[in-house]
Amino acid sequence: MLQKELTHPIFNIVSEESQKLGFETFVVGGFVRDIYLKRASKDVDFVTVGSGIQLATAVKNRLQGAHLNVFKSFGTAQIKTSDWEFEFVGARKESYDRNSRKPKVEDGTFEDDIYRRDFTINTLAISLNKDHFGKLIDTFNGLDDLKNGIIKTPLDPKVTFSDDPLRMMRAIRFATQLDFFIEDQTFEALKSEAHRLSIISQERITDELQKVIRSTKPSIGFKILFDTKLLDKFFPELVRLQGVEFREGKGHKDNFYHTLQVLDQICTRTDDIWVRWSAILHDIAKPPTKRFVKGEGWTFHGHEDKGSRMVKPIFTRLKLPLGEPMRRVVNLVKLHLRPIALTKDNITDSAIRRLIFDAGDDLEDLLILCKSDITTKNKKKEERFQANLVHVEENIASVEERDQIRNWQPPIDGIEIMKMFDMRPGREIGLIKTALKDAILDGVITNDYEEAYKFVLEMGKQLGLQKQ
């Protein structure tokens, strides 16, 4: 019996209102699962053998400050309080059309409702009925699967996944978040039904993928996606990273598994999902830039630049935001090799200034990406690389403090240059602006108005312009 876990007043209220209406009602799914996982949850699903809307309306009238939303076409209702969400639905049974994940829904028994659920760990229910309040109902041995860390479907997994292919992404998401094992028959069904993912909207697929990426160790999910061929269906660029090619006895690392290691390592340093996306995409252009050079081996010259240009098409297809999040990922992919280059001897302040200027507000995230991009198995080598990056950080901090170059703008802008020479926007103005910026970043002149003014006059003279 689980009465002591049902501490919120809602459970007694639902029980009492259900009895008045003559309904049987149960807590189902994630809230029950999370009790056993010892995870706090404030999202509760109620299934009633009757009208979910009628029950929710009666319950809402007893809760102060609660807000009720009714979804008549779905036969469901939601109550929100300041920090809890309660969903009410009438017990139902479902049948599916092969070309849609939207089921035909009919009123059903409690057993019908449990049978339609995705995984055994989500079939657990707690009775709220007066005679056995708090009793656990475990129709499919979900508690054993929870204890043993197993993801499996309550019914034939091929039917479960074919009916609603989004459940395949959910299986992988749960396996990743909980670090659970997908049972063999269920795993085989993921492979055999992977083609069914085509009927799912990209938004739904990406929503589940984002939950995998937000988990503690996303590589678990990406490896399952790869092994089941599900990843091929929506992210072929990542799949193409897999594999090692040898020529003349020289090979390169497997960039797919390297990427997953970088992703896991970056997750220990940041929760920012867009920085995590930069780890996923930092080497995405290695396949199209791969070349074998005699005497040198495999090269991937320009993969950072081409990779940055691949971000937008990938974000567009995956229905990811194209504004500031994408800009950040583009910048991080484009710059991810630059800090490594600054670990060499005789690096000038101008090179550091240029990195600070180009990275702008992404500088800290860029350094996180670079530290995470070190995946050598040689411990001494790794320690040396990390120490080099710490040295770069110290140099950046020193130059930044002295020159204040981050998000900096030259002391003379394009409007003032046009006024100086009484000109409209054009090629010459652009040339002067670029030359002024480069002169300050390269240390030719200081970041000072008077020096900048003289420099602009000199540049104008070289271009045949007259001061007005």
C-alpha positions in Angstrom: 0.0 0.0 0.0 1.3 3.5 -0.9 -0.9 5.8 1.2 2.1 7.5 2.8 3.4 8.5 -0.7 0.1 10.2 -1.5 0.7 13.2 0.7 -0.9 16.0 -1.5 -4.5 16.8 -0.6 -5.5 16.2 -4.2 -5.5 12.4 -3.8 -8.1 12.4 -1.0 -10.2 15.0 -2.8 -10.1 12.9 -6.1 -11.0 9.8 -4.1 -14.0 11.5 -2.4 -15.3 13.1 -5.6 -14.9 9.8 -7.5 -17.0 8.0 -4.9 -19.7 10.7 -5.1 -19.8 10.2 -8.9 -19.7 6.5 -8.7 -16.4 6.3 -10.6 -13.4 4.1 -10.1 -10.2 6.3 -10.3 -6.5 5.5 -10.4 -3.2 7.4 -10.4 -1.2 6.0 -13.4 2.1 6.3 -15.3 5.0 8.5 -14.6 4.0 9.7 -11.1 3.8 6.1 -9.8 7.0 5.1 -11.6 8.9 8.0 -10.1 7.8 7.0 -6.6 9.9 3.9 -7.0 12.7 5.7 -8.7 12.7 8.2 -5.8 12.3 11.1 -8.1 10.2 14.1 -7.1 7.3 14.6 -9.5 4.5 17.3 -9.5 2.8 16.0 -12.7 0.0 13.5 -11.9 -2.2 11.6 -14.4 -5.6 10.3 -13.2 -7.6 7.7 -15.1 -11.2 7.3 -14.2 -13.8 4.8 -15.4 -16.2 7.6 -16.2 -15.9 11.2 -17.4 -12.5 12.7 -16.8 -13.9 16.2 -17.5 -16.8 15.7 -15.0 -14.4 14.5 -12.3 -11.9 17.3 -12.9 -14.6 19.9 -12.7 -15.8 18.5 -9.3 -12.2 18.4 -8.0 -11.4 21.9 -9.2 -14.3 23.3 -7.2 -12.6 22.1 -4.0 -9.1 23.6 -4.8 -8.5 27.2 -4.1 -6.5 29.1 -6.8 -6.6 26.2 -9.2 -7.1 26.7 -13.0 -9.1 24.3 -15.1 -8.6 23.6 -18.8 -11.1 21.4 -20.6 -10.3 19.6 -23.9 -13.7 18.4 -25.0 -12.6 16.9 -28.3 -10.1 14.7 -26.4 -12.3 14.0 -23.4 -9.6 15.2 -21.1 -9.1 18.0 -18.5 -6.2 19.6 -16.8 -6.0 21.3 -13.4 -3.0 23.6 -12.7 -2.0 25.0 -9.3 1.0 27.1 -8.6 3.5 24.2 -8.9 1.4 21.0 -9.7 -0.3 19.8 -12.9 -3.1 17.2 -12.8 -4.4 15.5 -15.9 -7.8 13.7 -15.9 -8.9 11.3 -18.6 -11.7 8.7 -18.9 -10.5 5.1 -19.3 -10.3 4.3 -23.0 -9.3 1.7 -25.5 -7.6 2.6 -28.8 -7.3 1.2 -32.3 -5.0 2.6 -35.0 -5.0 3.3 -38.7 -1.7 2.3 -40.3 -1.1 5.7 -41.8 -1.5 7.7 -38.6 -0.4 7.7 -35.0 -3.7 9.2 -34.0 -5.9 6.4 -32.6 -9.6 5.8 -32.8 -10.6 6.2 -29.2 -13.6 4.5 -27.4 -14.6 4.4 -23.8 -13.1 1.4 -22.1 -12.4 -0.3 -18.8 -9.4 0.3 -16.5 -7.8 -2.8 -18.0 -8.3 -1.4 -21.5 -6.5 1.8 -20.5 -3.5 0.0 -19.0 -3.2 -2.3 -22.1 -2.8 0.8 -24.4 0.3 2.1 -22.5 3.8 2.2 -24.0 6.1 0.5 -21.5 5.7 -1.8 -18.5 7.3 0.7 -16.2 4.5 3.1 -17.2 1.7 0.6 -16.5 1.9 0.9 -12.8 -1.2 2.4 -11.1 -2.4 3.2 -7.6 -6.0 2.8 -6.7 -7.8 5.8 -5.2 -11.0 3.9 -4.5 -12.2 3.8 -0.9 -12.0 0.1 -0.3 -8.4 -0.2 -1.5 -7.0 3.4 -1.4 -3.2 3.3 -2.0 -3.1 -0.2 -3.4 -0.5 -0.8 -6.2 -1.8 -2.4 -9.4 0.9 -4.0 -11.4 -0.6 -5.7 -14.4 2.6 -6.3 -16.4 5.2 -6.8 -13.7 6.4 -3.2 -14.3 7.8 -3.0 -10.8 10.2 -5.9 -11.5 11.3 -4.1 -14.7 11.9 -0.9 -12.8 14.0 -2.7 -10.2 16.0 -4.5 -12.9 16.4 -1.5 -15.2 14.5 -2.9 -18.2 12.5 -1.1 -20.9 9.9 -3.4 -22.5 6.5 -3.0 -24.0 3.5 -4.6 -22.2 2.2 -6.1 -25.5 3.9 -7.2 -28.7 6.5 -4.5 -29.3 6.1 -4.6 -33.1 2.5 -3.8 -32.7 3.2 -1.2 -30.1 5.7 0.6 -32.2 3.9 0.2 -35.5 0.7 1.7 -33.9 2.5 4.7 -32.5 6.1 5.0 -33.9 6.9 7.9 -31.5 7.1 5.2 -28.8 10.4 4.1 -30.4 11.9 7.5 -29.6 10.4 7.4 -26.1 11.9 4.0 -25.5 15.3 5.4 -26.3 14.7 8.5 -24.3 13.7 6.5 -21.2 16.7 4.2 -21.6 19.0 7.2 -21.8 17.5 9.2 -18.9 17.2 6.2 -16.6 20.3 4.3 -17.9 18.0 1.3 -18.5 18.5 -1.7 -20.8 16.1 -2.2 -23.7 14.9 -5.8 -23.6 16.0 -7.9 -26.6 12.6 -8.4 -28.2 11.8 -4.7 -27.8 15.2 -3.8 -29.2 14.7 -6.0 -32.3 11.3 -4.3 -32.8 13.0 -0.9 -32.8 15.0 -2.1 -35.8 12.2 -3.8 -37.7 9.8 -0.9 -37.2 12.3 1.9 -37.8 10.7 2.7 -41.2 7.5 3.6 -39.4 9.1 6.7 -38.0 8.2 8.4 -41.4 4.6 9.0 -40.2 5.8 11.1 -37.2 6.2 14.8 -37.5 9.8 16.1 -37.2 8.7 18.4 -34.3 7.7 15.3 -32.2 10.9 13.4 -33.1 13.1 16.4 -32.3 11.3 16.9 -29.0 12.3 13.4 -27.9 15.8 13.9 -29.3 16.2 17.1 -27.2 15.3 15.1 -24.1 18.1 12.6 -24.9 20.6 15.5 -25.4 19.5 17.0 -22.0 20.2 13.8 -20.2 23.3 13.1 -18.1 24.9 10.8 -20.7 23.3 11.3 -24.2 25.7 8.9 -25.9 23.5 6.0 -24.6 20.6 7.2 -26.7 22.6 8.1 -29.8 24.2 4.6 -29.8 20.8 3.0 -29.7 19.5 5.3 -32.4 22.5 4.4 -34.5 22.3 0.6 -33.9 18.6 0.5 -34.7 19.0 2.6 -37.9 16.5 5.1 -36.5 19.2 7.9 -36.7 19.4 7.3 -40.4 15.8 8.4 -40.8 16.3 12.0 -39.5 20.0 12.7 -39.0 22.0 11.1 -41.8 24.9 13.6 -41.5 25.7 12.2 -38.0 25.5 8.6 -39.2 28.1 9.4 -42.0 30.7 10.2 -39.3 30.9 6.5 -38.4 33.7 4.3 -39.6 37.4 4.3 -40.0 39.2 4.2 -43.4 42.8 3.0 -43.8 45.2 3.8 -46.6 48.9 3.0 -46.8 48.6 1.8 -43.2 47.2 5.1 -42.0 43.8 5.5 -40.5 41.7 8.2 -38.8 39.6 8.0 -35.6 36.0 7.1 -35.8 34.4 10.5 -35.8 31.0 9.3 -34.8 32.2 7.8 -31.5 34.6 10.7 -31.0 31.6 13.0 -31.3 29.6 11.0 -28.7 32.5 11.2 -26.3 32.9 14.9 -26.8 29.1 15.2 -26.1 29.3 13.2 -22.9 32.3 15.2 -21.7 30.6 18.6 -22.5 27.6 17.4 -20.5 29.8 17.3 -17.4 30.6 21.0 -17.9 27.4 22.6 -19.0 23.6 22.1 -19.1 23.2 24.5 -22.0 21.6 22.5 -24.8 23.0 24.7 -27.6 26.5 24.2 -26.4 25.8 20.5 -26.3 24.5 20.9 -29.9 27.9 22.4 -30.8 29.6 19.2 -29.6 27.2 17.1 -31.8 28.0 19.3 -34.9 31.6 20.4 -34.3 33.0 17.7 -36.7 29.9 17.2 -38.9 31.7 18.3 -42.0 34.6 15.8 -41.7 33.2 13.3 -44.2 32.8 15.8 -47.1 36.3 17.4 -46.3 38.2 14.1 -45.8 41.2 13.8 -48.1 44.2 11.5 -48.1 47.5 13.2 -48.7 50.6 11.1 -49.4 53.2 11.4 -46.7 50.8 13.3 -44.5 47.8 10.9 -44.0 44.2 11.9 -43.6 43.2 15.5 -43.5 40.0 17.4 -42.9 41.0 20.9 -43.9 38.3 23.4 -43.6 35.8 21.1 -41.8 35.2 23.8 -39.2 34.1 26.4 -41.9 32.0 23.9 -44.0 30.5 22.5 -40.7 29.4 26.0 -39.7 27.6 26.3 -43.0 25.9 22.9 -42.5 24.3 24.0 -39.2 21.4 26.0 -40.8 20.2 23.2 -43.1 20.3 20.7 -40.3 18.5 23.0 -37.9 15.9 23.8 -40.5 15.2 20.1 -41.2 15.1 19.2 -37.6 12.8 22.1 -36.8 15.2 23.6 -34.3 15.2 27.4 -33.7 16.9 29.5 -36.4 17.5 32.6 -34.3 20.1 33.1 -31.5 20.5 29.4 -30.6 21.5 28.6 -34.2 23.8 31.6 -34.4 25.6 30.4 -31.3 26.1 26.9 -32.6 27.3 28.2 -36.0 29.9 30.4 -34.2 31.1 27.6 -31.9 31.5 25.1 -34.8 33.3 27.7 -36.9 35.8 28.6 -34.1 36.3 25.3 -32.4 39.9 24.8 -33.7 41.1 28.4 -33.0 41.9 28.0 -29.2 43.8 24.8 -29.9 46.0 26.8 -32.4 46.8 29.3 -29.7 48.5 26.6 -27.6 51.6 26.8 -29.9 54.6 28.9 -29.1 55.1 32.5 -30.1 51.3 33.3 -30.3 50.9 37.0 -30.6 48.5 39.2 -28.7 46.8 40.1 -32.0 45.8 36.4 -32.5 44.3 36.3 -29.1 42.5 39.7 -29.6 41.0 38.3 -32.9 39.7 35.2 -31.1 38.2 37.3 -28.3 36.6 39.6 -30.9 35.3 36.8 -33.1 33.9 34.7 -30.2 32.3 37.6 -28.4 29.8 36.3 -25.8 30.5 32.7 -26.9 34.1 32.7 -25.7 33.5 30.8 -22.4 31.3 28.2 -24.3 34.0 27.9 -26.9 36.6 27.0 -24.3 34.2 24.5 -22.8 33.9 22.9 -26.2 37.6 22.8 -26.8 38.3 21.2 -23.4 35.6 18.6 -24.1 37.1 17.9 -27.6 40.1 16.2 -26.1 39.5 12.5 -26.3 42.9 10.9 -26.3 43.3 7.7 -24.3 46.8 8.7 -23.3 46.4 10.2 -19.8 49.7 12.2 -20.0 48.8 13.6 -23.4 45.3 14.6 -22.1 46.8 16.4 -19.1 49.3 18.2 -21.4 46.5 19.3 -23.8 44.2 20.5 -20.9 47.1 22.4 -19.3 47.8 24.1 -22.7 44.2 25.2 -22.8 44.4 26.6 -19.3 47.4 28.6 -20.4 45.4 29.9 -23.4 42.6 30.9 -21.0 45.0 32.8 -18.8 46.4 34.6 -21.9 42.9 35.5 -23.0 42.0 36.9 -19.6 45.1 39.0 -19.6 44.6 40.5 -23.1 40.8 40.9 -22.4 41.5 42.9 -19.2 44.0 45.1 -20.9 42.3 45.7 -24.3 38.6 45.3 -23.5 38.1 43.8 -27.0 35.1 41.6 -26.5 32.0 42.8 -28.4 34.1 45.9 -29.1 33.4 48.4 -31.9 36.1 50.6 -33.4 36.1 54.2 -32.1 35.0 55.5 -35.5 32.0 53.9 -37.2 30.9 53.8 -40.9 28.6 56.8 -40.5 31.4 59.1 -39.2 33.7 57.9 -42.0 31.0 58.8 -44.6 30.7 62.3 -43.0 34.5 62.7 -43.1 34.6 62.2 -46.8 31.1 63.3 -47.7 30.2 59.9 -49.2 27.3 57.5 -49.4 27.8 53.8 -48.4 30.0 52.0 -50.8 33.0 49.9 -51.4 35.6 52.4 -50.2 33.7 52.9 -46.8 33.7 49.1 -46.3 37.5 48.9 -47.1 38.3 51.7 -44.6 36.1 50.1 -41.8 37.7 46.7 -42.3 41.2 48.1 -42.4 40.6 50.1 -39.2 39.3 47.1 -37.3 42.2 45.0 -38.5 44.8 47.7 -37.6 43.5 47.8 -34.0 43.2 44.0 -33.6 46.7 43.5 -35.0 48.1 46.2 -32.7 49.2 48.5 -35.6 47.4 51.3 -33.7 45.9 51.5 -30.3 42.1 51.4 -29.6 42.1 55.2 -29.4 40.0 57.8 -31.2 42.8 60.1 -32.2 44.9 57.3 -33.6 41.9 55.9 -35.4 41.0 59.3 -36.9 44.5 59.7 -38.3 44.5 56.1 -39.7 41.1 56.7 -41.5 42.5 60.0 -43.0 45.5 58.1 -44.3 43.4 55.3 -45.7 41.2 57.8 -47.4 44.2 59.5 -49.0 45.4 56.1 -50.3 42.0 55.6 -51.9 41.9 59.0 -53.4 39.3 60.5 -51.1 39.3 64.1 -49.9 38.6 65.1 -46.3 35.5 67.4 -46.2 
